[in-house]
C-alpha cells in the first residue's frame, strides 16, 4: 500500500512519468494483481522503492552519491523480475482460458469468444483504469523525451511535417497517394531527416527528378552522413544498378524464394494445429518454421522487397507480426537502425539490453554493446544475463516493449515515434491482444483440455500447457537474438572514433559506414542464406534494403570489389562462418562488460 500510495502521490513531471511507466508495465501489459502484490512486497521488504516515488527521495548529497554509484543488481533479483513479469502473463492466460472454458461448459447461450472479449476489457479497466484508456484515446502533444537532445533533429523530430532530404525540405503530401511504393513507405519519412531512406530505397535517377516538383526551401536539416558524387555509395549503387539491368532480374523475391517462404508458412499452419493438440515435436518445428516464414515476411515486407505491390508487402508484415507490431518494427528497424547503424545516440538496437537504471527495466541485469555507453557495475554479471535474456528476446518485445514504446512515444530515448491517432493506438493495442489470443489463450486452453480429456491430472494439464506456450517463444527468441546480434556487435563493427557530439556530415560516406558497421559470414552458402533469411550478407543488405535477400549472394562480390577500391578489407570481413561470428560476439561482450 505504501508503494502504491507513493506512486500516485508523485508530484513532479519526472516522478509522474517514471511512476506511470512502472504502473503501465505492472498493471496493463499483461501482468496480474499477483505480480503487482509480489513486486510491491519485494520492494518494501528490501527497502527499494521504485524510482519516481516519494519514498525514493533523498538529500542532494545522498542523491549525488547514488547517481555516482548506481545500485547493484544481483542475478537472482534480475531473474526474479523477469519471472514475475511472465508469471503475471500466465495468470492472465489462466483466467481467460478458464472463463472461456467455463462459459462454454455452463451453456449460458453466450458465445465464449464474446465473453472472453468482455473479460479482457474488464481486466484492462480493472488493472489499467481510466488513466490508461485516457492515454490510449487522447492525443498527447508533449515532446517525447530523449537522452541526448542534441540529436533530436536526426532522431525523428524535425519540428515540422516536411520530408528533409539533403538539407532541403519537400512537401510530398499531395504525392502520397501516387507513390509507387505505397503510402506506408513514403510516410516513414514525414517529419524526418530521411536522406538515407530516400537514397537506399531508390537506385535510379527518376525519384530525384520527381522530388524537384515538391521543393519547399533550403532550410531542411543537414544529414549526419554524406553522399558525394565520387564517393563509395554512388559508385556501389551504380554497379548494383548495372547488375540488375544487365541480368534483367527484378530486385524483389524470386519464385524459388517465394516457394521457400510460403512452404515454410504452410509448415507453420500445420505445426500450429498439431501444437495446440499437444504434439511435442512442434515445440521446435513451429518456431523454426515461423522464423523461416513469418520473421522473413515481417523483415522483407517492411523493406518492400517481397513484391512490387505494396498491399502484398503489408500483408506479409501482418502475418509476421507475432513478435512485434509492424508499426514499431518499421520505426525501430527501417528508420532508426538502418539509417544510423551502430551510432550510439541514434541506433535503438544498441539499447535493447542496456537496462539503464532510469528506465523501466533498470532492476534487471544487462550488458552494453558499444564502448560509448557508460559501464554499469551490473554489467560485470553479463554472463548471468546472457544465460536467459536471449531466450526472452521476442516475447518481451511483443508483450512488454511494444506497449512501452507506444505509450511513451520514444524508443529507448534515442528515437522519437510519431504520435499515433487514437484509432491507430487502439489498432496497435488490438493487434497485440490478437497475438496473445492466438499464441497464448487458444493453445493454453486447447492443450490443457486435451490432457484432461485423456485422463491427465489438472496439475499436469496446466503444466504441459504452460510449457507448450513458453518453449516456442524461447526457441524463436534465441534464433532471433543470435542471427541479429552477430551481424553488428563485435569489435570490428563498433568504430571507436565516433564523437560524443554529432555534427552534420561528420559520419562520412553513408555506404562506407554501413559496411564498416556490418559483419558477413558464410557469404556464398546457399543453405545459410535460407537459414538466416539472407542476413548472413549483412553489408549488402544494409546498402540495398529493398533488394530481396535471395539476390544478396550475387551482390556480395560487386560490393566487395568497390569497397576494396575505397580501402576496405572486405575479404577479411567475409571469412567467418556462423560459429566464428558468434565467438566474436562473445569476446566483444566480454571486453566491454567484464570491467569499465
DOMARPA-151695 format. One record per residue (C-alpha): residue number from 1; residue in three letters; x, y, z. Coordinates in steps of 0.2 Angstrom, whole numbers. Example, Ala and Ser with C-alpha at 12.3 -4.5 7.8 and 13.67 -1.06 7.14 Angstrom:
// DOMARPA-151695
REC   i  aa    px    py    pz
REC   1 ALA    62   -22    39
REC   2 SER    68    -5    36
***
This chain:
// DOMARPA-151695
REC   i  aa    px    py    pz
REC   1 UNK     0     0     0
REC   2 UNK    14    12     4
REC   3 UNK    22     9   -13
REC   4 UNK     6    11   -22
REC   5 UNK     2    27   -12
REC   6 UNK    19    34   -16
REC   7 UNK    17    32   -34
REC   8 UNK     0    40   -35
REC   9 UNK     7    54   -24
REC  10 UNK    21    59   -35
REC  11 UNK    21    77   -39
REC  12 UNK    35    82   -51
REC  13 UNK    33    78   -70
REC  14 UNK    48    67   -70
REC  15 UNK    41    57   -55
REC  16 UNK    24    55   -63
REC  17 UNK    32    49   -79
REC  18 UNK    43    36   -70
REC  19 UNK    28    31   -60
REC  20 UNK    17    29   -75
REC  21 UNK    30    19   -84
REC  22 UNK    30     7   -69
REC  23 UNK    12     6   -67
REC  24 UNK     9     3   -86
REC  25 UNK    21   -11   -86
REC  26 UNK    15   -19   -70
REC  27 UNK    -4   -17   -72
REC  28 UNK    -8   -15   -91
REC  29 UNK     5   -25  -101
REC  30 UNK    -2   -42   -97
REC  31 UNK     3   -43   -78
REC  32 UNK    -9   -48   -64
REC  33 UNK   -13   -42   -47
REC  34 UNK    -2   -56   -40
REC  35 UNK    13   -49   -50
REC  36 UNK     9   -32   -43
REC  37 UNK     7   -38   -25
REC  38 UNK    23   -48   -25
REC  39 UNK    33   -35   -34
REC  40 UNK    27   -21   -21
REC  41 UNK    31   -33    -7
REC  42 UNK    48   -37   -13
REC  43 UNK    52   -18   -14
REC  44 UNK    45   -14     3
REC  45 UNK    54   -29    11
REC  46 UNK    71   -24     3
REC  47 UNK    68    -5     6
REC  48 UNK    69    -2   -13
REC  49 UNK    55     9   -18
REC  50 UNK    54    12   -36
REC  51 UNK    62    27   -44
REC  52 UNK    50    41   -46
REC  53 UNK    41    38   -29
REC  54 UNK    41    49   -14
REC  55 UNK    49    36    -4
REC  56 UNK    64    36   -15
REC  57 UNK    68    55   -11
REC  58 UNK    85    58    -4
REC  59 UNK    95    73     1
REC  60 UNK   105    82   -13
REC  61 UNK   121    74    -6
REC  62 UNK   114    57    -5
REC  63 UNK   106    58   -22
REC  64 UNK   123    64   -29
REC  65 UNK   131    49   -21
REC  66 UNK   118    37   -28
REC  67 UNK   119    44   -45
REC  68 UNK   138    42   -45
REC  69 UNK   136    24   -39
REC  70 UNK   121    15   -46
REC  71 UNK   113     2   -36
REC  72 UNK   119   -15   -39
REC  73 UNK   108   -29   -47
REC  74 UNK   110   -47   -42
REC  75 UNK   107   -61   -54
REC  76 UNK    93   -68   -43
REC  77 UNK    84   -51   -42
REC  78 UNK    86   -49   -61
REC  79 UNK    79   -66   -65
REC  80 UNK    65   -64   -52
REC  81 UNK    60   -48   -60
REC  82 UNK    58   -57   -77
REC  83 UNK    50   -71   -69
REC  84 UNK    36   -61   -61
REC  85 UNK    33   -52   -77
REC  86 UNK    29   -69   -86
REC  87 UNK    21   -76   -71
REC  88 UNK     8   -62   -72
REC  89 UNK     5   -66   -91
REC  90 UNK     2   -84   -86
REC  91 UNK   -11   -79   -73
REC  92 UNK   -20   -69   -86
REC  93 UNK   -19   -84   -98
REC  94 UNK   -26   -95   -84
REC  95 UNK   -40   -83   -80
REC  96 UNK   -45   -80   -98
REC  97 UNK   -44   -99  -103
REC  98 UNK   -54  -103   -88
REC  99 UNK   -68   -91   -92
REC 100 UNK   -68   -97  -110
REC 101 UNK   -70  -115  -104
REC 102 UNK   -82  -111   -90
REC 103 UNK   -94  -101  -102
REC 104 UNK   -94  -115  -114
REC 105 UNK   -97  -128  -101
REC 106 UNK  -111  -119   -92
REC 107 UNK  -121  -117  -108
REC 108 UNK  -127  -100  -105
REC 109 UNK  -131   -96  -123
REC 110 UNK  -116   -84  -124
REC 111 UNK  -103   -85  -137
REC 112 UNK   -87   -89  -127
REC 113 UNK   -77   -78  -139
REC 114 UNK   -88   -63  -134
REC 115 UNK   -87   -67  -116
REC 116 UNK   -68   -68  -117
REC 117 UNK   -68   -51  -126
REC 118 UNK   -78   -43  -112
REC 119 UNK   -67   -51   -99
REC 120 UNK   -51   -44  -107
REC 121 UNK   -59   -27  -107
REC 122 UNK   -64   -29   -89
REC 123 UNK   -46   -34   -85
REC 124 UNK   -39   -19   -94
REC 125 UNK   -51    -7   -85
REC 126 UNK   -48   -15   -68
REC 127 UNK   -29   -15   -68
REC 128 UNK   -26    -1   -80
REC 129 UNK   -40    10   -75
REC 130 UNK   -47    26   -83
REC 131 UNK   -30    33   -84
REC 132 UNK   -24    20   -97
REC 133 UNK   -39    22  -108
REC 134 UNK   -37    41  -107
REC 135 UNK   -19    39  -113
REC 136 UNK   -25    27  -127
REC 137 UNK   -39    39  -134
REC 138 UNK   -32    56  -131
REC 139 UNK   -19    65  -142
REC 140 UNK    -3    69  -132
REC 141 UNK     6    84  -139
REC 142 UNK    20    85  -127
REC 143 UNK    38    81  -134
REC 144 UNK    44    64  -132
REC 145 UNK    60    64  -120
REC 146 UNK    77    60  -127
REC 147 UNK    93    55  -118
REC 148 UNK   103    67  -130
REC 149 UNK    93    82  -135
REC 150 UNK   107    87  -147
REC 151 UNK   102    73  -159
REC 152 UNK    83    77  -159
REC 153 UNK    83    83  -177
REC 154 UNK    90    66  -183
REC 155 UNK    80    56  -171
REC 156 UNK    64    58  -180
REC 157 UNK    58    76  -173
REC 158 UNK    62    90  -186
REC 159 UNK    48   101  -179
REC 160 UNK    38   101  -195
REC 161 UNK    29    89  -207
REC 162 UNK    41    90  -221
REC 163 UNK    52    77  -229
REC 164 UNK    70    83  -226
REC 165 UNK    82    76  -239
REC 166 UNK   100    83  -242
REC 167 UNK    97    98  -232
REC 168 UNK    81   103  -242
REC 169 UNK    63   102  -237
REC 170 UNK    50    94  -248
REC 171 UNK    31    94  -246
REC 172 UNK    26    77  -253
REC 173 UNK     8    77  -245
REC 174 UNK     0    78  -262
REC 175 UNK    11    64  -269
REC 176 UNK     7    51  -256
REC 177 UNK    -7    43  -265
REC 178 UNK     3    42  -281
REC 179 UNK    19    35  -273
REC 180 UNK    23    18  -282
REC 181 UNK    29    10  -266
REC 182 UNK    13    14  -257
REC 183 UNK     8    26  -243
REC 184 UNK    16    16  -229
REC 185 UNK    33    18  -237
REC 186 UNK    33    36  -241
REC 187 UNK    25    41  -224
REC 188 UNK    40    34  -215
REC 189 UNK    50    50  -220
REC 190 UNK    37    63  -215
REC 191 UNK    44    75  -202
REC 192 UNK    61    66  -203
REC 193 UNK    78    69  -209
REC 194 UNK    76    55  -222
REC 195 UNK    91    56  -234
REC 196 UNK    97    39  -230
REC 197 UNK    79    31  -233
REC 198 UNK    77    41  -249
REC 199 UNK    95    36  -256
REC 200 UNK    94    17  -250
REC 201 UNK    77    13  -257
REC 202 UNK    79    22  -274
REC 203 UNK    93    15  -286
REC 204 UNK    88    25  -301
REC 205 UNK    88    44  -306
REC 206 UNK    69    46  -308
REC 207 UNK    64    48  -290
REC 208 UNK    76    63  -288
REC 209 UNK    68    71  -303
REC 210 UNK    50    69  -296
REC 211 UNK    56    76  -280
REC 212 UNK    61    93  -288
REC 213 UNK    42    96  -291
REC 214 UNK    39    97  -272
REC 215 UNK    53   108  -266
REC 216 UNK    49   120  -252
REC 217 UNK    65   128  -247
REC 218 UNK    84   125  -242
REC 219 UNK    80   126  -223
REC 220 UNK    80   107  -221
REC 221 UNK    90    98  -208
REC 222 UNK   108    94  -214
REC 223 UNK   111    75  -214
REC 224 UNK   124    67  -202
REC 225 UNK   131    57  -217
REC 226 UNK   137    62  -234
REC 227 UNK   133    56  -252
REC 228 UNK   146    63  -263
REC 229 UNK   146    60  -282
REC 230 UNK   163    52  -282
REC 231 UNK   160    43  -265
REC 232 UNK   158    24  -261
REC 233 UNK   139    25  -260
REC 234 UNK   137    32  -278
REC 235 UNK   149    20  -285
REC 236 UNK   142     4  -277
REC 237 UNK   124    10  -281
REC 238 UNK   129    12  -300
REC 239 UNK   137    -5  -300
REC 240 UNK   122   -14  -292
REC 241 UNK   110    -5  -304
REC 242 UNK   120   -10  -319
REC 243 UNK   119   -28  -312
REC 244 UNK   100   -29  -312
REC 245 UNK    99   -20  -329
REC 246 UNK   111   -32  -337
REC 247 UNK   103   -48  -330
REC 248 UNK    86   -42  -332
REC 249 UNK    80   -48  -315
REC 250 UNK    68   -39  -303
REC 251 UNK    75   -34  -286
REC 252 UNK    60   -42  -277
REC 253 UNK    59   -60  -272
REC 254 UNK    62   -74  -285
REC 255 UNK    50   -88  -287
REC 256 UNK    61  -100  -278
REC 257 UNK    62   -88  -263
REC 258 UNK    43   -86  -263
REC 259 UNK    42  -105  -263
REC 260 UNK    53  -107  -248
REC 261 UNK    44   -93  -239
REC 262 UNK    26   -99  -242
REC 263 UNK    31  -118  -240
REC 264 UNK    38  -113  -223
REC 265 UNK    22  -104  -219
REC 266 UNK    12  -120  -224
REC 267 UNK    23  -129  -211
REC 268 UNK    18  -116  -198
REC 269 UNK     0  -118  -201
REC 270 UNK     1  -137  -200
REC 271 UNK    13  -137  -185
REC 272 UNK     2  -124  -176
REC 273 UNK   -13  -136  -177
REC 274 UNK    -3  -151  -170
REC 275 UNK     5  -139  -157
REC 276 UNK   -12  -134  -150
REC 277 UNK   -16  -153  -148
REC 278 UNK    -1  -157  -138
REC 279 UNK    12  -163  -151
REC 280 UNK    29  -162  -143
REC 281 UNK    38  -161  -160
REC 282 UNK    30  -145  -164
REC 283 UNK    39  -136  -149
REC 284 UNK    54  -135  -161
REC 285 UNK    46  -136  -178
REC 286 UNK    34  -122  -175
REC 287 UNK    47  -108  -170
REC 288 UNK    59  -114  -184
REC 289 UNK    46  -114  -197
REC 290 UNK    40   -97  -191
REC 291 UNK    57   -90  -192
REC 292 UNK    59   -95  -210
REC 293 UNK    42   -88  -215
REC 294 UNK    34   -76  -203
REC 295 UNK    50   -67  -197
REC 296 UNK    56   -66  -215
REC 297 UNK    39   -59  -220
REC 298 UNK    40   -45  -207
REC 299 UNK    58   -41  -211
REC 300 UNK    57   -41  -230
REC 301 UNK    39   -35  -231
REC 302 UNK    44   -19  -221
REC 303 UNK    59   -16  -233
REC 304 UNK    46   -18  -248
REC 305 UNK    57   -32  -255
REC 306 UNK    44   -46  -257
REC 307 UNK    33   -39  -271
REC 308 UNK    31   -24  -282
REC 309 UNK    13   -22  -275
REC 310 UNK    13   -13  -258
REC 311 UNK    -3   -22  -252
REC 312 UNK     7   -39  -253
REC 313 UNK    21   -32  -243
REC 314 UNK    10   -25  -230
REC 315 UNK     0   -42  -229
REC 316 UNK    17   -51  -226
REC 317 UNK    21   -39  -212
REC 318 UNK     5   -43  -204
REC 319 UNK     7   -61  -205
REC 320 UNK    25   -60  -197
REC 321 UNK    20   -48  -183
REC 322 UNK    19   -60  -169
REC 323 UNK    35   -54  -160
REC 324 UNK    32   -35  -164
REC 325 UNK    19   -24  -172
REC 326 UNK    23   -18  -190
REC 327 UNK    22     0  -184
REC 328 UNK    35    -2  -171
REC 329 UNK    46   -13  -182
REC 330 UNK    46    -1  -196
REC 331 UNK    52    14  -185
REC 332 UNK    64     4  -175
REC 333 UNK    72    -6  -189
REC 334 UNK    69     3  -205
REC 335 UNK    70    21  -199
REC 336 UNK    82    20  -183
REC 337 UNK    93     5  -186
REC 338 UNK    96     5  -205
REC 339 UNK    99    24  -206
REC 340 UNK   111    25  -191
REC 341 UNK   118     8  -188
REC 342 UNK   129     7  -173
REC 343 UNK   128    26  -170
REC 344 UNK   126    25  -151
REC 345 UNK   115    41  -149
REC 346 UNK   103    36  -164
REC 347 UNK   103    17  -166
REC 348 UNK    89     9  -155
REC 349 UNK    97    -9  -157
REC 350 UNK   112    -4  -147
REC 351 UNK   100    -1  -132
REC 352 UNK    90   -17  -131
REC 353 UNK   100   -25  -117
REC 354 UNK   107    -9  -108
REC 355 UNK    93    -9   -95
REC 356 UNK    99     8   -89
REC 357 UNK    94    12   -70
REC 358 UNK    82    26   -75
REC 359 UNK    72    15   -87
REC 360 UNK    58     4   -84
REC 361 UNK    69   -12   -84
REC 362 UNK    83    -4   -73
REC 363 UNK    80   -18   -60
REC 364 UNK    86   -31   -72
REC 365 UNK   104   -37   -77
REC 366 UNK   110   -32   -95
REC 367 UNK   125   -28  -105
REC 368 UNK   132   -14  -116
REC 369 UNK   136   -17  -135
REC 370 UNK   147    -1  -138
REC 371 UNK   161     7  -128
REC 372 UNK   152    24  -130
REC 373 UNK   139    18  -117
REC 374 UNK   143    20   -99
REC 375 UNK   149     4   -90
REC 376 UNK   137     0   -75
REC 377 UNK   143   -12   -61
REC 378 UNK   129   -24   -65
REC 379 UNK   136   -27   -82
REC 380 UNK   150   -37   -75
REC 381 UNK   137   -50   -72
REC 382 UNK   133   -50   -90
REC 383 UNK   136   -69   -92
REC 384 UNK   121   -72   -80
REC 385 UNK   110   -61   -91
REC 386 UNK   116   -70  -106
REC 387 UNK   110   -86   -99
REC 388 UNK    92   -81  -100
REC 389 UNK    89   -64  -109
REC 390 UNK    92   -71  -127
REC 391 UNK    78   -83  -125
REC 392 UNK    65   -70  -120
REC 393 UNK    70   -58  -134
REC 394 UNK    55   -59  -145
REC 395 UNK    42   -62  -131
REC 396 UNK    47   -47  -121
REC 397 UNK    46   -36  -137
REC 398 UNK    29   -42  -141
REC 399 UNK    20   -41  -125
REC 400 UNK    30   -28  -115
REC 401 UNK    42   -17  -125
REC 402 UNK    29   -13  -139
REC 403 UNK    17    -6  -126
REC 404 UNK    30     4  -118
REC 405 UNK    36    12  -134
REC 406 UNK    18    16  -139
REC 407 UNK    14    25  -123
REC 408 UNK    30    34  -121
REC 409 UNK    32    39  -140
REC 410 UNK    50    36  -139
REC 411 UNK    61    20  -141
REC 412 UNK    74    19  -128
REC 413 UNK    75    38  -128
REC 414 UNK    85    38  -144
REC 415 UNK    71    38  -157
REC 416 UNK    55    48  -157
REC 417 UNK    40    39  -163
REC 418 UNK    27    49  -172
REC 419 UNK    11    52  -162
REC 420 UNK    -2    39  -167
REC 421 UNK   -20    44  -168
REC 422 UNK   -32    36  -156
REC 423 UNK   -38    24  -169
REC 424 UNK   -20    19  -173
REC 425 UNK   -16    16  -155
REC 426 UNK   -32     6  -152
REC 427 UNK   -27    -4  -168
REC 428 UNK   -10    -7  -161
REC 429 UNK   -17   -12  -144
REC 430 UNK   -29   -24  -153
REC 431 UNK   -16   -32  -163
REC 432 UNK    -6   -37  -148
REC 433 UNK   -22   -44  -140
REC 434 UNK   -24   -55  -155
REC 435 UNK    -7   -61  -154
REC 436 UNK   -10   -65  -136
REC 437 UNK   -26   -75  -140
REC 438 UNK   -18   -84  -155
REC 439 UNK    -1   -88  -147
REC 440 UNK    -7   -89  -129
REC 441 UNK   -25   -91  -124
REC 442 UNK   -31  -103  -138
REC 443 UNK   -17  -115  -136
REC 444 UNK   -17  -115  -117
REC 445 UNK   -35  -119  -116
REC 446 UNK   -34  -132  -130
REC 447 UNK   -18  -141  -123
REC 448 UNK   -25  -142  -106
REC 449 UNK   -42  -148  -112
REC 450 UNK   -34  -161  -122
REC 451 UNK   -24  -168  -107
REC 452 UNK   -39  -168   -96
REC 453 UNK   -50  -177  -109
REC 454 UNK   -36  -190  -110
REC 455 UNK   -37  -193   -91
REC 456 UNK   -22  -182   -86
REC 457 UNK   -22  -173   -69
REC 458 UNK   -26  -155   -68
REC 459 UNK    -9  -151   -62
REC 460 UNK    -1  -160   -77
REC 461 UNK   -13  -152   -89
REC 462 UNK    -9  -134   -83
REC 463 UNK    10  -138   -83
REC 464 UNK    10  -145  -100
REC 465 UNK     0  -130  -107
REC 466 UNK    12  -118   -99
REC 467 UNK    27  -127  -106
REC 468 UNK    19  -128  -124
REC 469 UNK    16  -109  -123
REC 470 UNK    34  -104  -117
REC 471 UNK    46  -116  -126
REC 472 UNK    41  -110  -144
REC 473 UNK    44   -92  -139
REC 474 UNK    61   -96  -131
REC 475 UNK    67  -106  -146
REC 476 UNK    62   -92  -158
REC 477 UNK    69   -79  -146
REC 478 UNK    87   -87  -146
REC 479 UNK    86   -89  -165
REC 480 UNK    82   -71  -167
REC 481 UNK    95   -65  -155
REC 482 UNK   109   -75  -162
REC 483 UNK   106   -71  -180
REC 484 UNK   103   -52  -177
REC 485 UNK   117   -49  -165
REC 486 UNK   132   -57  -174
REC 487 UNK   129   -45  -189
REC 488 UNK   134   -29  -180
REC 489 UNK   140   -32  -162
REC 490 UNK   159   -36  -162
REC 491 UNK   175   -25  -161
REC 492 UNK   177   -23  -180
REC 493 UNK   159   -16  -182
REC 494 UNK   160    -3  -167
REC 495 UNK   170    12  -173
REC 496 UNK   179    20  -158
REC 497 UNK   181    37  -167
REC 498 UNK   163    42  -165
REC 499 UNK   162    58  -156
REC 500 UNK   150    62  -141
REC 501 UNK   143    77  -151
REC 502 UNK   136    73  -168
REC 503 UNK   138    86  -182
REC 504 UNK   131    87  -200
REC 505 UNK   142    77  -212
REC 506 UNK   153    70  -198
REC 507 UNK   148    52  -201
REC 508 UNK   157    52  -218
REC 509 UNK   151    42  -233
REC 510 UNK   135    33  -228
REC 511 UNK   138    17  -238
REC 512 UNK   155    15  -231
REC 513 UNK   149    17  -213
REC 514 UNK   136     4  -217
REC 515 UNK   149    -9  -222
REC 516 UNK   161    -5  -208
REC 517 UNK   147    -7  -196
REC 518 UNK   141   -24  -203
REC 519 UNK   148   -42  -202
REC 520 UNK   146   -55  -216
REC 521 UNK   148   -74  -213
REC 522 UNK   146   -89  -225
REC 523 UNK   143   -77  -239
REC 524 UNK   142   -90  -253
REC 525 UNK   132  -103  -244
REC 526 UNK   115  -106  -251
REC 527 UNK   110  -115  -235
REC 528 UNK   115  -101  -223
REC 529 UNK   106   -89  -235
REC 530 UNK    90   -98  -232
REC 531 UNK    93  -102  -213
REC 532 UNK    97   -84  -209
REC 533 UNK    84   -76  -221
REC 534 UNK    99   -68  -230
REC 535 UNK   105   -59  -215
REC 536 UNK   122   -68  -217
REC 537 UNK   126   -55  -231
REC 538 UNK   123   -40  -220
REC 539 UNK   134   -27  -228
REC 540 UNK   125   -29  -245
REC 541 UNK   108   -29  -236
REC 542 UNK   111   -13  -227
REC 543 UNK   117    -4  -243
REC 544 UNK   101   -10  -253
REC 545 UNK    87   -15  -240
REC 546 UNK    74   -15  -254
REC 547 UNK    83   -29  -263
REC 548 UNK    77   -46  -258
REC 549 UNK    90   -57  -248
REC 550 UNK    89   -70  -262
REC 551 UNK   100   -59  -273
REC 552 UNK   112   -54  -260
REC 553 UNK   125   -68  -263
REC 554 UNK   126   -62  -281
REC 555 UNK   129   -44  -275
REC 556 UNK   142   -48  -262
REC 557 UNK   157   -49  -275
REC 558 UNK   151   -32  -283
REC 559 UNK   150   -24  -266
REC 560 UNK   167   -31  -261
REC 561 UNK   176   -25  -277
REC 562 UNK   170    -7  -275
REC 563 UNK   174    -7  -256
REC 564 UNK   192   -13  -259
REC 565 UNK   195     1  -271
REC 566 UNK   189    13  -256
REC 567 UNK   201     5  -244
REC 568 UNK   190    -8  -235
REC 569 UNK   197   -25  -232
REC 570 UNK   181   -35  -237
REC 571 UNK   189   -52  -239
REC 572 UNK   194   -51  -220
REC 573 UNK   176   -46  -216
REC 574 UNK   168   -60  -225
REC 575 UNK   179   -75  -220
REC 576 UNK   170   -81  -205
REC 577 UNK   157   -95  -203
REC 578 UNK   142   -93  -191
REC 579 UNK   152  -101  -176
REC 580 UNK   166   -89  -179
REC 581 UNK   154   -74  -179
REC 582 UNK   146   -80  -163
REC 583 UNK   163   -81  -155
REC 584 UNK   167   -63  -160
REC 585 UNK   151   -58  -152
REC 586 UNK   155   -67  -136
REC 587 UNK   173   -60  -135
REC 588 UNK   167   -42  -138
REC 589 UNK   154   -43  -125
REC 590 UNK   167   -49  -113
REC 591 UNK   179   -35  -117
REC 592 UNK   165   -22  -115
REC 593 UNK   157   -28   -99
REC 594 UNK   169   -38   -88
REC 595 UNK   176   -21   -82
REC 596 UNK   174    -2   -86
***
